[in-house]
Amino acid sequence: MARKVINVALNGVTGRMGYRQHLVRSLLSIREQGGVRLSDGTVVYPEPVLVGRSEERLRLLAGALRDGELRQFYGRLADAERGHGELFVRLARGTDGFEARVEELLRAEAGLVRELPSRPAIH
């Protein structure tokens, strides 16, 4: 019996619905059952790959692409992510501790940017 591991990219499973429906109830459930047996006897075993996205990552990807259609597609995704980020900030502004938390996150991010090697990577 051959076993074939397949990587399944999951974007946005950090929310309750994505986490429960797509990760726990689907992929992890299939893994717990030992995979899915195909008619030829091969067992397909899903390996979840959690993917984070951000405007910055998508814009870097768009800028690196030679294919104009793909570059435009990822540019539009980056624009949509920027809109999401702006909405989240508008909704959170005015809540207790918002400004202090933003400053804390900006300092932490600046530290990471200083320490990590500079290389765009989408994986």
Phi and psi in radians as a Rosetta constraint file:
Dihedral C 1 N 2 CA 2 C 2 CIRCULARHARMONIC -1.474 0.35
Dihedral N 2 CA 2 C 2 N 3 CIRCULARHARMONIC 2.557 0.35
Dihedral C 2 N 3 CA 3 C 3 CIRCULARHARMONIC -2.100 0.35
Dihedral N 3 CA 3 C 3 N 4 CIRCULARHARMONIC 2.216 0.35
Dihedral C 3 N 4 CA 4 C 4 CIRCULARHARMONIC -2.049 0.35
Dihedral N 4 CA 4 C 4 N 5 CIRCULARHARMONIC 2.079 0.35
Dihedral C 4 N 5 CA 5 C 5 CIRCULARHARMONIC -1.567 0.35
Dihedral N 5 CA 5 C 5 N 6 CIRCULARHARMONIC 2.257 0.35
Dihedral C 5 N 6 CA 6 C 6 CIRCULARHARMONIC -2.077 0.35
Dihedral N 6 CA 6 C 6 N 7 CIRCULARHARMONIC 2.385 0.35
Dihedral C 6 N 7 CA 7 C 7 CIRCULARHARMONIC -1.467 0.35
Dihedral N 7 CA 7 C 7 N 8 CIRCULARHARMONIC 2.304 0.35
Dihedral C 7 N 8 CA 8 C 8 CIRCULARHARMONIC -2.099 0.35
Dihedral N 8 CA 8 C 8 N 9 CIRCULARHARMONIC 1.949 0.35
Dihedral C 8 N 9 CA 9 C 9 CIRCULARHARMONIC -1.340 0.35
Dihedral N 9 CA 9 C 9 N 10 CIRCULARHARMONIC 2.247 0.35
Dihedral C 9 N 10 CA 10 C 10 CIRCULARHARMONIC -2.109 0.35
Dihedral N 10 CA 10 C 10 N 11 CIRCULARHARMONIC 2.111 0.35
Dihedral C 10 N 11 CA 11 C 11 CIRCULARHARMONIC -1.923 0.35
Dihedral N 11 CA 11 C 11 N 12 CIRCULARHARMONIC 2.207 0.35
Dihedral C 11 N 12 CA 12 C 12 CIRCULARHARMONIC 1.466 0.35
Dihedral N 12 CA 12 C 12 N 13 CIRCULARHARMONIC 0.508 0.35
Dihedral C 12 N 13 CA 13 C 13 CIRCULARHARMONIC -1.604 0.35
Dihedral N 13 CA 13 C 13 N 14 CIRCULARHARMONIC 0.235 0.35
Dihedral C 13 N 14 CA 14 C 14 CIRCULARHARMONIC -1.378 0.35
Dihedral N 14 CA 14 C 14 N 15 CIRCULARHARMONIC -0.346 0.35
Dihedral C 14 N 15 CA 15 C 15 CIRCULARHARMONIC -1.323 0.35
Dihedral N 15 CA 15 C 15 N 16 CIRCULARHARMONIC 2.809 0.35
Dihedral C 15 N 16 CA 16 C 16 CIRCULARHARMONIC -0.997 0.35
Dihedral N 16 CA 16 C 16 N 17 CIRCULARHARMONIC -0.853 0.35
Dihedral C 16 N 17 CA 17 C 17 CIRCULARHARMONIC -1.165 0.35
Dihedral N 17 CA 17 C 17 N 18 CIRCULARHARMONIC -0.812 0.35
Dihedral C 17 N 18 CA 18 C 18 CIRCULARHARMONIC -1.088 0.35
Dihedral N 18 CA 18 C 18 N 19 CIRCULARHARMONIC -0.716 0.35
Dihedral C 18 N 19 CA 19 C 19 CIRCULARHARMONIC -1.128 0.35
Dihedral N 19 CA 19 C 19 N 20 CIRCULARHARMONIC -0.863 0.35
Dihedral C 19 N 20 CA 20 C 20 CIRCULARHARMONIC -1.255 0.35
Dihedral N 20 CA 20 C 20 N 21 CIRCULARHARMONIC -0.862 0.35
Dihedral C 20 N 21 CA 21 C 21 CIRCULARHARMONIC -1.289 0.35
Dihedral N 21 CA 21 C 21 N 22 CIRCULARHARMONIC -0.889 0.35
Dihedral C 21 N 22 CA 22 C 22 CIRCULARHARMONIC -1.497 0.35
Dihedral N 22 CA 22 C 22 N 23 CIRCULARHARMONIC -0.642 0.35
Dihedral C 22 N 23 CA 23 C 23 CIRCULARHARMONIC -1.594 0.35
Dihedral N 23 CA 23 C 23 N 24 CIRCULARHARMONIC -1.066 0.35
Dihedral C 23 N 24 CA 24 C 24 CIRCULARHARMONIC -1.224 0.35
Dihedral N 24 CA 24 C 24 N 25 CIRCULARHARMONIC -0.955 0.35
Dihedral C 24 N 25 CA 25 C 25 CIRCULARHARMONIC -1.310 0.35
Dihedral N 25 CA 25 C 25 N 26 CIRCULARHARMONIC -0.367 0.35
Dihedral C 25 N 26 CA 26 C 26 CIRCULARHARMONIC -1.843 0.35
Dihedral N 26 CA 26 C 26 N 27 CIRCULARHARMONIC -1.389 0.35
Dihedral C 26 N 27 CA 27 C 27 CIRCULARHARMONIC -1.141 0.35
Dihedral N 27 CA 27 C 27 N 28 CIRCULARHARMONIC -0.811 0.35
Dihedral C 27 N 28 CA 28 C 28 CIRCULARHARMONIC -1.185 0.35
Dihedral N 28 CA 28 C 28 N 29 CIRCULARHARMONIC -0.574 0.35
Dihedral C 28 N 29 CA 29 C 29 CIRCULARHARMONIC -1.123 0.35
Dihedral N 29 CA 29 C 29 N 30 CIRCULARHARMONIC -0.748 0.35
Dihedral C 29 N 30 CA 30 C 30 CIRCULARHARMONIC -1.095 0.35
Dihedral N 30 CA 30 C 30 N 31 CIRCULARHARMONIC -0.721 0.35
Dihedral C 30 N 31 CA 31 C 31 CIRCULARHARMONIC -1.088 0.35
Dihedral N 31 CA 31 C 31 N 32 CIRCULARHARMONIC -0.779 0.35
Dihedral C 31 N 32 CA 32 C 32 CIRCULARHARMONIC -1.061 0.35
Dihedral N 32 CA 32 C 32 N 33 CIRCULARHARMONIC -0.529 0.35
Dihedral C 32 N 33 CA 33 C 33 CIRCULARHARMONIC -1.471 0.35
Dihedral N 33 CA 33 C 33 N 34 CIRCULARHARMONIC 0.020 0.35
Dihedral C 33 N 34 CA 34 C 34 CIRCULARHARMONIC 1.596 0.35
Dihedral N 34 CA 34 C 34 N 35 CIRCULARHARMONIC 0.150 0.35
Dihedral C 34 N 35 CA 35 C 35 CIRCULARHARMONIC 1.768 0.35
Dihedral N 35 CA 35 C 35 N 36 CIRCULARHARMONIC -2.955 0.35
Dihedral C 35 N 36 CA 36 C 36 CIRCULARHARMONIC -2.048 0.35
Dihedral N 36 CA 36 C 36 N 37 CIRCULARHARMONIC 2.160 0.35
Dihedral C 36 N 37 CA 37 C 37 CIRCULARHARMONIC -1.486 0.35
Dihedral N 37 CA 37 C 37 N 38 CIRCULARHARMONIC 2.208 0.35
Dihedral C 37 N 38 CA 38 C 38 CIRCULARHARMONIC -1.537 0.35
Dihedral N 38 CA 38 C 38 N 39 CIRCULARHARMONIC 2.935 0.35
Dihedral C 38 N 39 CA 39 C 39 CIRCULARHARMONIC -1.080 0.35
Dihedral N 39 CA 39 C 39 N 40 CIRCULARHARMONIC -0.457 0.35
Dihedral C 39 N 40 CA 40 C 40 CIRCULARHARMONIC -1.510 0.35
Dihedral N 40 CA 40 C 40 N 41 CIRCULARHARMONIC 0.067 0.35
Dihedral C 40 N 41 CA 41 C 41 CIRCULARHARMONIC 1.654 0.35
Dihedral N 41 CA 41 C 41 N 42 CIRCULARHARMONIC -0.217 0.35
Dihedral C 41 N 42 CA 42 C 42 CIRCULARHARMONIC -1.144 0.35
Dihedral N 42 CA 42 C 42 N 43 CIRCULARHARMONIC 2.417 0.35
Dihedral C 42 N 43 CA 43 C 43 CIRCULARHARMONIC -1.820 0.35
Dihedral N 43 CA 43 C 43 N 44 CIRCULARHARMONIC 2.137 0.35
Dihedral C 43 N 44 CA 44 C 44 CIRCULARHARMONIC -1.642 0.35
Dihedral N 44 CA 44 C 44 N 45 CIRCULARHARMONIC 2.193 0.35
Dihedral C 44 N 45 CA 45 C 45 CIRCULARHARMONIC -2.099 0.35
Dihedral N 45 CA 45 C 45 N 46 CIRCULARHARMONIC 1.979 0.35
Dihedral C 45 N 46 CA 46 C 46 CIRCULARHARMONIC -1.344 0.35
Dihedral N 46 CA 46 C 46 N 47 CIRCULARHARMONIC 2.408 0.35
Dihedral C 46 N 47 CA 47 C 47 CIRCULARHARMONIC -2.052 0.35
Dihedral N 47 CA 47 C 47 N 48 CIRCULARHARMONIC 1.796 0.35
Dihedral C 47 N 48 CA 48 C 48 CIRCULARHARMONIC -1.139 0.35
Dihedral N 48 CA 48 C 48 N 49 CIRCULARHARMONIC 2.386 0.35
Dihedral C 48 N 49 CA 49 C 49 CIRCULARHARMONIC -2.133 0.35
Dihedral N 49 CA 49 C 49 N 50 CIRCULARHARMONIC 1.944 0.35
Dihedral C 49 N 50 CA 50 C 50 CIRCULARHARMONIC -1.425 0.35
Dihedral N 50 CA 50 C 50 N 51 CIRCULARHARMONIC 2.293 0.35
Dihedral C 50 N 51 CA 51 C 51 CIRCULARHARMONIC -2.060 0.35
Dihedral N 51 CA 51 C 51 N 52 CIRCULARHARMONIC 2.249 0.35
Dihedral C 51 N 52 CA 52 C 52 CIRCULARHARMONIC -1.737 0.35
Dihedral N 52 CA 52 C 52 N 53 CIRCULARHARMONIC 2.631 0.35
Dihedral C 52 N 53 CA 53 C 53 CIRCULARHARMONIC -2.350 0.35
Dihedral N 53 CA 53 C 53 N 54 CIRCULARHARMONIC 2.682 0.35
Dihedral C 53 N 54 CA 54 C 54 CIRCULARHARMONIC -2.678 0.35
Dihedral N 54 CA 54 C 54 N 55 CIRCULARHARMONIC 2.805 0.35
Dihedral C 54 N 55 CA 55 C 55 CIRCULARHARMONIC -1.021 0.35
Dihedral N 55 CA 55 C 55 N 56 CIRCULARHARMONIC -0.746 0.35
Dihedral C 55 N 56 CA 56 C 56 CIRCULARHARMONIC -1.092 0.35
Dihedral N 56 CA 56 C 56 N 57 CIRCULARHARMONIC -0.812 0.35
Dihedral C 56 N 57 CA 57 C 57 CIRCULARHARMONIC -1.104 0.35
Dihedral N 57 CA 57 C 57 N 58 CIRCULARHARMONIC -0.774 0.35
Dihedral C 57 N 58 CA 58 C 58 CIRCULARHARMONIC -1.150 0.35
Dihedral N 58 CA 58 C 58 N 59 CIRCULARHARMONIC -0.655 0.35
Dihedral C 58 N 59 CA 59 C 59 CIRCULARHARMONIC -1.183 0.35
Dihedral N 59 CA 59 C 59 N 60 CIRCULARHARMONIC -0.681 0.35
Dihedral C 59 N 60 CA 60 C 60 CIRCULARHARMONIC -1.078 0.35
Dihedral N 60 CA 60 C 60 N 61 CIRCULARHARMONIC -0.753 0.35
Dihedral C 60 N 61 CA 61 C 61 CIRCULARHARMONIC -1.103 0.35
Dihedral N 61 CA 61 C 61 N 62 CIRCULARHARMONIC -0.826 0.35
Dihedral C 61 N 62 CA 62 C 62 CIRCULARHARMONIC -1.005 0.35
Dihedral N 62 CA 62 C 62 N 63 CIRCULARHARMONIC -0.758 0.35
Dihedral C 62 N 63 CA 63 C 63 CIRCULARHARMONIC -1.166 0.35
Dihedral N 63 CA 63 C 63 N 64 CIRCULARHARMONIC -0.413 0.35
Dihedral C 63 N 64 CA 64 C 64 CIRCULARHARMONIC -1.583 0.35
Dihedral N 64 CA 64 C 64 N 65 CIRCULARHARMONIC -0.169 0.35
Dihedral C 64 N 65 CA 65 C 65 CIRCULARHARMONIC -1.473 0.35
Dihedral N 65 CA 65 C 65 N 66 CIRCULARHARMONIC 2.441 0.35
Dihedral C 65 N 66 CA 66 C 66 CIRCULARHARMONIC -1.517 0.35
Dihedral N 66 CA 66 C 66 N 67 CIRCULARHARMONIC -0.547 0.35
Dihedral C 66 N 67 CA 67 C 67 CIRCULARHARMONIC -1.244 0.35
Dihedral N 67 CA 67 C 67 N 68 CIRCULARHARMONIC 2.025 0.35
Dihedral C 67 N 68 CA 68 C 68 CIRCULARHARMONIC -1.053 0.35
Dihedral N 68 CA 68 C 68 N 69 CIRCULARHARMONIC -0.674 0.35
Dihedral C 68 N 69 CA 69 C 69 CIRCULARHARMONIC -1.161 0.35
Dihedral N 69 CA 69 C 69 N 70 CIRCULARHARMONIC -0.768 0.35
Dihedral C 69 N 70 CA 70 C 70 CIRCULARHARMONIC -1.167 0.35
Dihedral N 70 CA 70 C 70 N 71 CIRCULARHARMONIC -0.694 0.35
Dihedral C 70 N 71 CA 71 C 71 CIRCULARHARMONIC -1.038 0.35
Dihedral N 71 CA 71 C 71 N 72 CIRCULARHARMONIC -0.751 0.35
Dihedral C 71 N 72 CA 72 C 72 CIRCULARHARMONIC -1.169 0.35
Dihedral N 72 CA 72 C 72 N 73 CIRCULARHARMONIC -0.720 0.35
Dihedral C 72 N 73 CA 73 C 73 CIRCULARHARMONIC -1.039 0.35
Dihedral N 73 CA 73 C 73 N 74 CIRCULARHARMONIC -0.888 0.35
Dihedral C 73 N 74 CA 74 C 74 CIRCULARHARMONIC -1.216 0.35
Dihedral N 74 CA 74 C 74 N 75 CIRCULARHARMONIC -0.492 0.35
Dihedral C 74 N 75 CA 75 C 75 CIRCULARHARMONIC -1.135 0.35
Dihedral N 75 CA 75 C 75 N 76 CIRCULARHARMONIC -0.720 0.35
Dihedral C 75 N 76 CA 76 C 76 CIRCULARHARMONIC -1.161 0.35
Dihedral N 76 CA 76 C 76 N 77 CIRCULARHARMONIC -0.662 0.35
Dihedral C 76 N 77 CA 77 C 77 CIRCULARHARMONIC -1.091 0.35
Dihedral N 77 CA 77 C 77 N 78 CIRCULARHARMONIC -0.708 0.35
Dihedral C 77 N 78 CA 78 C 78 CIRCULARHARMONIC -1.081 0.35
Dihedral N 78 CA 78 C 78 N 79 CIRCULARHARMONIC -0.732 0.35
Dihedral C 78 N 79 CA 79 C 79 CIRCULARHARMONIC -1.048 0.35
Dihedral N 79 CA 79 C 79 N 80 CIRCULARHARMONIC -0.726 0.35
Dihedral C 79 N 80 CA 80 C 80 CIRCULARHARMONIC -1.133 0.35
Dihedral N 80 CA 80 C 80 N 81 CIRCULARHARMONIC -0.721 0.35
Dihedral C 80 N 81 CA 81 C 81 CIRCULARHARMONIC -1.111 0.35
Dihedral N 81 CA 81 C 81 N 82 CIRCULARHARMONIC -0.679 0.35
Dihedral C 81 N 82 CA 82 C 82 CIRCULARHARMONIC -1.048 0.35
Dihedral N 82 CA 82 C 82 N 83 CIRCULARHARMONIC -0.737 0.35
Dihedral C 82 N 83 CA 83 C 83 CIRCULARHARMONIC -1.074 0.35
Dihedral N 83 CA 83 C 83 N 84 CIRCULARHARMONIC -0.707 0.35
Dihedral C 83 N 84 CA 84 C 84 CIRCULARHARMONIC -1.096 0.35
Dihedral N 84 CA 84 C 84 N 85 CIRCULARHARMONIC -0.799 0.35
Dihedral C 84 N 85 CA 85 C 85 CIRCULARHARMONIC -1.054 0.35
Dihedral N 85 CA 85 C 85 N 86 CIRCULARHARMONIC -0.763 0.35
Dihedral C 85 N 86 CA 86 C 86 CIRCULARHARMONIC -1.107 0.35
Dihedral N 86 CA 86 C 86 N 87 CIRCULARHARMONIC -0.683 0.35
Dihedral C 86 N 87 CA 87 C 87 CIRCULARHARMONIC -1.122 0.35
Dihedral N 87 CA 87 C 87 N 88 CIRCULARHARMONIC -0.804 0.35
Dihedral C 87 N 88 CA 88 C 88 CIRCULARHARMONIC -1.034 0.35
Dihedral N 88 CA 88 C 88 N 89 CIRCULARHARMONIC -0.729 0.35
Dihedral C 88 N 89 CA 89 C 89 CIRCULARHARMONIC -1.149 0.35
Dihedral N 89 CA 89 C 89 N 90 CIRCULARHARMONIC -0.765 0.35
Dihedral C 89 N 90 CA 90 C 90 CIRCULARHARMONIC -1.052 0.35
Dihedral N 90 CA 90 C 90 N 91 CIRCULARHARMONIC -0.709 0.35
Dihedral C 90 N 91 CA 91 C 91 CIRCULARHARMONIC -1.227 0.35
Dihedral N 91 CA 91 C 91 N 92 CIRCULARHARMONIC -0.589 0.35
Dihedral C 91 N 92 CA 92 C 92 CIRCULARHARMONIC -1.471 0.35
Dihedral N 92 CA 92 C 92 N 93 CIRCULARHARMONIC -0.481 0.35
Dihedral C 92 N 93 CA 93 C 93 CIRCULARHARMONIC -0.994 0.35
Dihedral N 93 CA 93 C 93 N 94 CIRCULARHARMONIC 2.396 0.35
Dihedral C 93 N 94 CA 94 C 94 CIRCULARHARMONIC 1.652 0.35
Dihedral N 94 CA 94 C 94 N 95 CIRCULARHARMONIC -0.212 0.35
Dihedral C 94 N 95 CA 95 C 95 CIRCULARHARMONIC -1.378 0.35
Dihedral N 95 CA 95 C 95 N 96 CIRCULARHARMONIC 2.727 0.35
Dihedral C 95 N 96 CA 96 C 96 CIRCULARHARMONIC -0.993 0.35
Dihedral N 96 CA 96 C 96 N 97 CIRCULARHARMONIC 2.231 0.35
Dihedral C 96 N 97 CA 97 C 97 CIRCULARHARMONIC 1.425 0.35
Dihedral N 97 CA 97 C 97 N 98 CIRCULARHARMONIC 0.066 0.35
Dihedral C 97 N 98 CA 98 C 98 CIRCULARHARMONIC -1.012 0.35
Dihedral N 98 CA 98 C 98 N 99 CIRCULARHARMONIC -0.952 0.35
Dihedral C 98 N 99 CA 99 C 99 CIRCULARHARMONIC -1.065 0.35
Dihedral N 99 CA 99 C 99 N 100 CIRCULARHARMONIC -0.745 0.35
Dihedral C 99 N 100 CA 100 C 100 CIRCULARHARMONIC -1.121 0.35
Dihedral N 100 CA 100 C 100 N 101 CIRCULARHARMONIC -0.695 0.35
Dihedral C 100 N 101 CA 101 C 101 CIRCULARHARMONIC -1.175 0.35
Dihedral N 101 CA 101 C 101 N 102 CIRCULARHARMONIC -0.710 0.35
Dihedral C 101 N 102 CA 102 C 102 CIRCULARHARMONIC -1.075 0.35
Dihedral N 102 CA 102 C 102 N 103 CIRCULARHARMONIC -0.787 0.35
Dihedral C 102 N 103 CA 103 C 103 CIRCULARHARMONIC -1.065 0.35
Dihedral N 103 CA 103 C 103 N 104 CIRCULARHARMONIC -0.727 0.35
Dihedral C 103 N 104 CA 104 C 104 CIRCULARHARMONIC -1.080 0.35
Dihedral N 104 CA 104 C 104 N 105 CIRCULARHARMONIC -0.773 0.35
Dihedral C 104 N 105 CA 105 C 105 CIRCULARHARMONIC -1.166 0.35
Dihedral N 105 CA 105 C 105 N 106 CIRCULARHARMONIC -0.699 0.35
Dihedral C 105 N 106 CA 106 C 106 CIRCULARHARMONIC -1.124 0.35
Dihedral N 106 CA 106 C 106 N 107 CIRCULARHARMONIC -0.698 0.35
Dihedral C 106 N 107 CA 107 C 107 CIRCULARHARMONIC -1.127 0.35
Dihedral N 107 CA 107 C 107 N 108 CIRCULARHARMONIC -0.757 0.35
Dihedral C 107 N 108 CA 108 C 108 CIRCULARHARMONIC -1.104 0.35
Dihedral N 108 CA 108 C 108 N 109 CIRCULARHARMONIC -0.760 0.35
Dihedral C 108 N 109 CA 109 C 109 CIRCULARHARMONIC -1.135 0.35
Dihedral N 109 CA 109 C 109 N 110 CIRCULARHARMONIC -0.709 0.35
Dihedral C 109 N 110 CA 110 C 110 CIRCULARHARMONIC -1.079 0.35
Dihedral N 110 CA 110 C 110 N 111 CIRCULARHARMONIC -0.669 0.35
Dihedral C 110 N 111 CA 111 C 111 CIRCULARHARMONIC -1.108 0.35
Dihedral N 111 CA 111 C 111 N 112 CIRCULARHARMONIC -0.745 0.35
Dihedral C 111 N 112 CA 112 C 112 CIRCULARHARMONIC -1.112 0.35
Dihedral N 112 CA 112 C 112 N 113 CIRCULARHARMONIC -0.749 0.35
Dihedral C 112 N 113 CA 113 C 113 CIRCULARHARMONIC -1.087 0.35
Dihedral N 113 CA 113 C 113 N 114 CIRCULARHARMONIC -0.685 0.35
Dihedral C 113 N 114 CA 114 C 114 CIRCULARHARMONIC -1.172 0.35
Dihedral N 114 CA 114 C 114 N 115 CIRCULARHARMONIC -0.660 0.35
Dihedral C 114 N 115 CA 115 C 115 CIRCULARHARMONIC -1.496 0.35
Dihedral N 115 CA 115 C 115 N 116 CIRCULARHARMONIC -0.563 0.35
Dihedral C 115 N 116 CA 116 C 116 CIRCULARHARMONIC -1.482 0.35
Dihedral N 116 CA 116 C 116 N 117 CIRCULARHARMONIC 2.621 0.35
Dihedral C 116 N 117 CA 117 C 117 CIRCULARHARMONIC -1.129 0.35
Dihedral N 117 CA 117 C 117 N 118 CIRCULARHARMONIC 2.554 0.35
Dihedral C 117 N 118 CA 118 C 118 CIRCULARHARMONIC -1.539 0.35
Dihedral N 118 CA 118 C 118 N 119 CIRCULARHARMONIC 1.876 0.35
Dihedral C 118 N 119 CA 119 C 119 CIRCULARHARMONIC -2.780 0.35
Dihedral N 119 CA 119 C 119 N 120 CIRCULARHARMONIC 2.168 0.35
Dihedral C 119 N 120 CA 120 C 120 CIRCULARHARMONIC -1.209 0.35
Dihedral N 120 CA 120 C 120 N 121 CIRCULARHARMONIC 2.351 0.35
Dihedral C 120 N 121 CA 121 C 121 CIRCULARHARMONIC -2.580 0.35
Dihedral N 121 CA 121 C 121 N 122 CIRCULARHARMONIC 2.270 0.35
Dihedral C 121 N 122 CA 122 C 122 CIRCULARHARMONIC -2.136 0.35
Dihedral N 122 CA 122 C 122 N 123 CIRCULARHARMONIC 2.163 0.35
